[in-house]
């Protein structure tokens, strides 16, 4: 992990953007916010991503401490991915980015092309509103 950390920028905002940048990272993390998922389940939830890229994005997020990979000693082996506490802390950031994206689309009269910003409550998470 030290090698990866050496490559990250020193400016905190640039570092944050570098860690979450990638076409699929925010989408993958979004799906991990509510519960752990197996690779096949993530592939089903994000069908436009190739399995190779999905695995690459998961590995990068694991190296940056956003995702935890757990291997279950079964036959056949089962692997689950979950968001870490650090990964879960990005939930309000990603929601804010989503809302900004909606505002941007509205300004450009493209709002009808967008999906809603939905952050599902996690089991056991207390609501704050």
KESE-73752 format. One record per residue (C-alpha): residue number from 1; residue in one letter; chain; x, y negated, z negated. Coordinates in Angstrom, 3 decimals. Each point is the difference from the previous one (the first is absolute). Layout:
PT  num  residu  chaine        px        py        pz
PT  NUM       A       A         X         Y         Z
...
REM end
This chain:
PT  num  residu  chaine        px        py        pz
PT    1       X       A     0.000     0.000     0.000
PT    2       X       A     2.927    -2.361    -0.614
PT    3       X       A     0.782    -0.024     3.737
PT    4       X       A    -3.540    -1.140     0.854
PT    5       X       A     0.045    -2.695    -2.685
PT    6       X       A     3.241    -1.432     1.426
PT    7       X       A    -1.804    -0.586     3.307
PT    8       X       A    -2.821    -2.026    -1.557
PT    9       X       A     0.090    -3.803     0.242
PT   10       X       A     0.854    -2.080    -3.066
PT   11       X       A    -2.869    -2.496     0.445
PT   12       X       A    -2.918     1.531    -1.961
PT   13       X       A    -2.743    -0.842     2.537
PT   14       X       A     2.123     1.341     2.857
PT   15       X       A     0.739     3.128    -2.062
PT   16       X       A    -3.717     0.556    -0.643
PT   17       X       A    -0.847    -0.363     3.683
PT   18       X       A     2.818     2.377     0.957
PT   19       X       A    -1.248     2.670    -2.435
PT   20       X       A    -3.608    -0.091     1.258
PT   21       X       A     0.770    -0.706     3.648
PT   22       X       A    -0.730     2.673     2.509
PT   23       X       A    -3.110     0.531     2.053
PT   24       X       A    -1.465     2.685    -2.251
PT   25       X       A     1.363    -0.583    -3.520
PT   26       X       A    -2.858    -2.209    -1.214
PT   27       X       A    -2.585     2.367     1.493
PT   28       X       A     1.620     3.072    -1.563
PT   29       X       A     0.338    -1.728    -3.358
PT   30       X       A    -3.637    -1.104     0.193
PT   31       X       A    -1.055     3.648     0.284
PT   32       X       A     2.206     0.964    -2.945
PT   33       X       A    -1.460    -2.662    -2.319
PT   34       X       A    -2.985     2.112    -1.043
PT   35       X       A     1.534     3.489    -0.252
PT   36       X       A     2.955     2.187     1.042
PT   37       X       A    -0.184     1.394     3.523
PT   38       X       A     1.592     2.838     1.890
PT   39       X       A     1.781    -0.728     3.276
PT   40       X       A    -2.790     1.608     2.041
PT   41       X       A    -2.584    -2.164    -1.755
PT   42       X       A     1.995    -3.174     0.693
PT   43       X       A     0.345     1.035     3.641
PT   44       X       A    -3.784     0.433     0.196
PT   45       X       A    -0.584    -3.397    -1.635
PT   46       X       A     2.474    -1.756     2.326
PT   47       X       A    -0.405     1.903     3.288
PT   48       X       A     1.800    -2.607     2.134
PT   49       X       A     3.354     0.645    -1.717
PT   50       X       A     2.199     2.880     1.150
PT   51       X       A     1.029     2.531    -2.624
PT   52       X       A     3.661    -0.948     0.501
PT   53       X       A    -0.668    -3.684    -0.696
PT   54       X       A    -2.319     0.832    -2.911
PT   55       X       A     2.745     2.039    -1.657
PT   56       X       A     2.586    -2.717     0.721
PT   57       X       A    -2.192    -2.720    -1.535
PT   58       X       A    -0.724     2.181    -3.061
PT   59       X       A     3.721     0.673    -0.492
PT   60       X       A     0.833    -3.704     0.211
PT   61       X       A    -2.698    -0.855    -2.537
PT   62       X       A     1.255     2.813    -2.245
PT   63       X       A     3.548    -1.404     0.195
PT   64       X       A    -1.330    -3.436    -0.949
PT   65       X       A    -1.925     1.379    -2.971
PT   66       X       A    -3.504    -0.593     1.382
PT   67       X       A    -0.949     3.638     0.573
PT   68       X       A     0.615     3.177    -1.969
PT   69       X       A     0.271     3.370     1.743
PT   70       X       A    -0.855     3.038    -2.091
PT   71       X       A     0.766     3.510     1.183
PT   72       X       A    -2.146     2.709    -1.556
PT   73       X       A     1.689     3.376    -0.325
PT   74       X       A    -2.641     2.063     1.750
PT   75       X       A    -0.114     2.300     2.977
PT   76       X       A    -0.183    -1.745     2.367
PT   77       X       A     1.552    -3.065    -1.703
PT   78       X       A    -2.350    -2.956    -0.437
PT   79       X       A     1.220    -3.601     0.146
PT   80       X       A    -1.991    -3.006    -1.210
PT   81       X       A     0.771    -3.682     0.361
PT   82       X       A    -1.195    -2.586    -2.501
PT   83       X       A     0.521    -3.695    -0.588
PT   84       X       A     2.346    -0.775    -2.885
PT   85       X       A    -0.719    -2.755    -2.525
PT   86       X       A     2.211    -2.255     2.144
PT   87       X       A    -1.981     0.988     3.103
PT   88       X       A    -3.312    -0.579    -1.774
PT   89       X       A     1.192    -3.474    -0.981
PT   90       X       A    -0.178    -0.881     3.724
PT   91       X       A    -3.780     0.479     0.043
PT   92       X       A    -0.845    -3.695    -0.658
PT   93       X       A     2.730    -1.071     2.436
PT   94       X       A    -1.414     2.160     2.796
PT   95       X       A    -3.534    -1.188    -0.783
PT   96       X       A     1.202    -3.620     0.201
PT   97       X       A     1.674     0.742     3.357
PT   98       X       A    -3.196     1.610     1.243
PT   99       X       A    -2.069    -3.016    -1.037
PT  100       X       A     2.506    -2.342     1.641
PT  101       X       A    -0.223     2.091     3.177
PT  102       X       A    -3.779    -0.435    -0.038
PT  103       X       A     0.377    -3.769    -0.453
PT  104       X       A     2.508    -0.098     2.884
PT  105       X       A    -2.346     1.966     2.254
PT  106       X       A    -2.884    -2.309    -0.910
PT  107       X       A     2.082    -3.040     0.972
PT  108       X       A     0.693     1.625     3.389
PT  109       X       A    -3.627     1.153     0.458
PT  110       X       A     1.011     3.672    -0.107
PT  111       X       A    -1.745     1.011    -3.231
PT  112       X       A    -2.320     2.500     1.714
PT  113       X       A     3.027     2.179     0.894
PT  114       X       A     1.084     0.567    -3.615
PT  115       X       A    -0.759     2.615    -2.606
PT  116       X       A    -0.956    -0.960    -3.551
PT  117       X       A     2.564    -0.329    -2.780
PT  118       X       A    -0.923     2.795    -2.355
PT  119       X       A     2.020     1.012    -3.031
PT  120       X       A    -1.662     2.988    -1.621
PT  121       X       A     0.059     0.222    -3.785
PT  122       X       A     2.342     2.667    -1.340
PT  123       X       A    -1.390     2.627    -2.334
PT  124       X       A     0.655    -1.186    -3.542
PT  125       X       A     0.807    -3.563     1.068
PT  126       X       A    -1.863    -2.691    -1.881
PT  127       X       A    -1.784    -2.654     2.015
PT  128       X       A     0.936    -3.615    -0.668
PT  129       X       A    -2.986    -1.767     1.333
REM end
